[in-house]
């Protein structure tokens, strides 16, 4: 076919006729965004995001739908295109209801992922939680103590009872980390060769050092004080923040390679110019260290101290002459700190003077309350008029102007107004002015603000001096809180990083969809459940000392309980939402189109799928994938225009709509309108890591992308690039990925004592197994000890277990194995043909086939019929199918009908030269060929290419023989698209056969000792003298065992599977399970007890050994079919012995059985 | 002598069935042997119910606005007495309404009995298909249509021969010819008129088209809101089958062709070809992307041709009289005649069929008699909600596809909604946008949300809450919706807004910046006041539904603006012109 040449964005590319612009662009790595495209569905073109310009066409074209033409010139990023996309996104967002991010995250100046870490704590993942906190907050133990937590102000839990104590939870994980021997230290970036000087070692400077080190820049912090920490150290009293905690956190930053030079004041000890010259960039973070006064007469009196100066002197143990009566002026946290410090220093009367009421105080309410408990006398609605000096010039008394509240000012607080002529005088020894702080930036020669702070660009953080940046309080006219300084550090360092790379970036506040319709009423049905009480020192215990008021923080139980109060406001799909991702790329401003939003009532009761139609953008992907790919049609569009909504069939609950829980709709949904109901204790939006692996639940071998976060398995999605499934999957793969790690997972070896189990260590348990197996063999015979293994285990696990069995001298088998019928005829216990050959054959004869077992094969058959293949079905009566495109459908109770087909083929004169023909033909004598059998035989014989499909464990061995006989007779065997697809039971059934583990449940007969890996079947326990089970959970079989060893699942395993078409597929571990030994290590250790040293360090070593020793795998390559299309070996016709057709072997894999129970409706896409 | 009562939907709506029943009763009572039969709409809808009396020489006397109370006299004097009742007969001026037209499509409407195939045959019906089957090859038919220059009368005006030819050229034996009888434009009812008044001309047109393109079946997609049309179509099809004009071996030609009706569910978007096909297939009525065009892949992916009723109704005439005869009418690029539905503030509302190229002025003033109550002509909305408004200043524009498109409007299906000085153009745009917003299928984001947002902006402007920048925002959205929508609905939905902004931007600005509705129509922006002309008759106060008017007898009354709901009843009732709207 001739290629078409076109030009996209100036790049000459080629495509084939019929391809769309989008397809060609993707093949050539030209990104065109879209929200409604999926290559598996018919062109739909609803979203319009993929618009592009085609030269000569006055209109914009949809790239997903525009077929390429010779000479086409396409531009995908013109201003007109960008504008169209932008407005389009704005329109979508104008009707999108939800919270991209929760209110707590948006309220935090540093946008710390509060919901994320609170959720991780609820899941018991403390280390992951801490790492998430430290993504934004380098000093979490300190902030967890002193942050005024704006996050909690916005926490919607407060609409029910109390906000989640986000701050204390932060402290909890931070303390856990500091107590840990292996403290979390973020990875330091590769050395960039660039250096940054940070002037000022406060929260801003330290945080900047922390972030810059992660980027790989050399960092030097210049600190004028003897120790780093800034206001956290010198402005916050010990009873709120023990300095030991701060020291620990600073030490972490130093361990990351940041150099902190203390006692060095820039401009005094070292000239600024030197620093400016020697470093590639400079960041100013000198804070605001000057106490400001009220300006009233007498402020120069002895005994008047600035608030911040007072606190610093106390920290540094400098001498302070504090009298008995002390007044602190101001209403902020510094004022409260000064009040409470004065109490602790022994003042008899401590006054707080503040011109408004407590309600307007900027200080935390808890600080105010605690100060009051400690005896501070609040003189609210007063303001110093004059400080009266005694004869020595020392404070004697203060005259206070009494105030009242007037109209609200710009800040919304009611303005204090003096009451004419009303004053009050109190006698005092000291006055501490904690009114405000100012910046002393006199030594820096850059632009300043009106109040003398450092002036810098709020988008680029650069001062008027190129290469010199600033952040934190030194750039503020009004002082702020530590977390704002930390937020500045994050933003400024991102910009500095770009600056050092020669780029210019600007900080822009990203857009998020938020809800403003949440009120107390929204949650009125929620149970009230206040925070666990936080133990703290009583006022009597604390007021005479500097001990930390909250000495211990939460216990793990309290922390998890508290974390579980989170309402999960932020969208769970935030990290995978394509809408918000594009919104950020296109810098949207949806408020331009603010208007009505749809509010759709919906049910949300599906066991796996969470729906929220208010987040739906009507791309139609779910509806189309359900219908066109899966053939189910459980979803549809209802109403029209602005009111259009996706609803389950006939407006039923989704679970009753025909939905087969395959989860394809969720996988394709570009927003949070369809989400997985995960198995996490608390569902958390997480930026997960994807691991490519292969599903372990049936013999198709669907490629999956497992999403994990730390050691939490979050979700699984079918891989669109999957070599077999090409994006298809069923519910087993979609929802079964984490079965192995779900609740009540076994974590320790158990040994039976009496009627119950006791925990044991591995050495004891494994030795016991070895000895019991050995002694039983000695007592009876080696034939009477056996090892069984689930056919879900990887080749490497199976190889290791087989090696162990050999070391023991035990027989090895899988109870899920069925003897091969086709092997007797065509000499192969393997499917001669592969799954995708179905797509190009002319006739498919399904004999003994069950769609529920392997839905993906069913979809391939459906695709084949759409491509023009004819399909006929001959099934045992007890396995009805509901296929739509079937040309002929026959149900039979025994092999009679298959014999009729065979007879019809013989009658057609086929196969006469085959070995065993005469006996076979003779066996069919007297068989009367019905019209149905004749019709099927004619279709089969008449087809150019034809394939038989059957489930091995659904039909008897005799049936399989007859199937092979029929194929052999007809000649439809041994070439591509012409043969048999034998569908084995489980993902590695074929692998076990290749490894020589071919025996099945019949091996149980006469056994006296048995060691079972991952299988679940009935045994005569009385006949067994010893039973050991290795499995993930306490199965019914494990409960009968003498020893139980914890097993692991496929999500924590590296290795390979061999699917039913003999394709070697990779398995990669996404997580580590909390189990000491993996399955193969158990086997290897036991082999070791038998003095067989396997010497494997990892599964790679097993693979290598296996490749050497197992001929099938000698030259095997991943993702390749071992041996291609197979021709029969020593073929001969075999006369079936019995007459049984359907004979379903019950699945013995424990996890598979667990999933089958979980999924309400197994996928059965026979439509 | 025979009597015919016009019983199209317009006639039925004004009570024609009662009139007909009364006629039959009185004729029977008098023992007269005069048949009363049915015909469709003749076009002068404003004169319904219409009773045509043909004397024995087939001379016609047309009675108009014949409510049952007028029947007695007509029966008495005319039917029994042989003397026409001059004063109930149509006026000379009203006769001109039809006399000035050139009727091709409507040639039989209001003339023949649509429920009797023989009536149609009597006016040379089914002669064209007979000629086709006996004398012409499919390509000859297409050539004839090409010569006629017939363009699709449904909206886009695409050359009919081209579509037929494309469907003919598409490979395959299974092809379909579909009639779009889903007439959805508010104010357009010419298709209904043909369906109700002359269904056989549609059937004949489809059979000819089916033969030309090689179709195996015809489907009429008719809106379910046209029950009378469906009924008459069913009768017509039954009669045609009986005559052997439909079904197996038509006219003994050996060619099989039949037609079936599919009732649509009333979605405007199903007038769009691909949405119509989706609906026919039992899917949700949502447009699909073109290409592929229906001529290549249409109904069940088979080659399909879709034309509307009016287009098909032209076909028998063209084939019978020759394409050149048709091309003699109209202009070079827009040949033939076109039916327009006159509605709105026009004196004589109804259907008119004129040669293309006639000016808007001639249609509205020459035939339609000008503006109701002799108010000032302000604009005409042409082409329905997908069209645009043509201002009075462009009243001399000839009605051709090209000239109308230049104004920003379209010929479309031929709706003409006439507006006078009292029509607020912003409100008019809001009205049409509300329609399209309602009818959007919801597939394309721009159409689904964009029209909604445009409507919200228009609503706030008419409510006096318009903001600086709203006009620009409307223009921006309008152009992006046109650019970003898949089908004709979205691509044209902003047209009424764009054309009103183009011609009446000052009205938008008045609303937004001066808080004034130029036409004094938007309630939020007007106030009613009583002037000194008030005589204190108290009529206004007594008619005010919210007791907002107070005043003593014989003294000037006052309106309490806080209470006033601006219903205008006071103004309607004032006999002294003392109440003014500002």
Interface residues (C-beta under 8 A of the other chain):
Chain A: X43 X44 X45 X46 X47 X48 X51 X59 X60 X62 X65 X67 X83 X84 X87 X88 X91 X92 X94 X95 X592 X593 X595 X596 X617 X618 X620 X636 X637 X639 X640 X641 X642 X643 X644
Chain B: X267 X269 X284 X286 X289 X291 X437 X438 X439 X440 X441 X442 X443 X444 X445 X446 X448 X449 X450 X451 X452 X453 X456 X473 X476 X477 X480 X483 X484 X485 X486
